[in-house]
Amino acid sequence: MPAAAPPAAEKARALKIADLLAAQYPDARCMLDHADPFQLLVATILAAQCTDERVNMVTPVLFARFPTARALAAADPQELESIVRSTGFYHAKAKSIRGAAAALARDYAGSFPSTIEELVRLPGVGRKTANVVLGTCFAVPAIIVDTHARRLAERLGLSASGDPETIERDIQGLLPPARWTAFSHGLTFHGRKVCAARKPDHARCLLAGLCPLGKELSA
């Protein structure tokens, strides 16, 4: 049985949130430097539990040494780990990158997967990484549930779940597809600049009037 559609009032509130974020962060976008979908895929894997700034320091060295999926798939594991070490969890990340690169070189020579079904079949690629690539490189509407979007979705009452895939579906039901990618980036920017994990700055929050937590604190 399909889930019930969210009430019109919930959709209207979500649209107000989206409008405010779009006005506040008109330049919100993926901040990982990349030249093509392959580079963004690798950078997004490296960005797990790491800052974009740190990843952007590592990827120029990485892609200068291994410029293609085929080259990266054949990389010496120890050399690769040495290059990506500063991003944290370097053993697992190097393994995921080599696995994804091997699948790309084998199955997509001269092309690149452009659907979420294809992307999540690559080793080490989950829905978040896939949605980053789709929304940024292919203009496919995508809800990107990173740590900031996950936190804000709960605080703003956009989803009652802590599961990223459920959050993705909940927000998809609240906003038209054309707003999904920009809204995701807006949540991330707001999470970084204002709605921090430990100490959200309610005094500076443009969403305070629409946020259940903000209303509670101001009551």
Secondary structure, 3 states (H helix, E strand, C coil): CCCCCCCHHHHHHHHHHHHHHHHHCCCCCCCCCCCCHHHHHHHHHHCCCCCHHHHHHHHHHHHHHCCCHHHHHCCCHHHHHHHHHHHCCHHHHHHHHHHHHHHHHHHCCCCCCCCHHHHCCCCCCCHHHHHHHHHHHCCCCCCCCCHHHHHHHHHCCCCCCCCHHHHHHHHHHHCCHHHHHHHHHHHHHHHHHCCCCCCCCHHHCCCHHHCHHHHHHHC
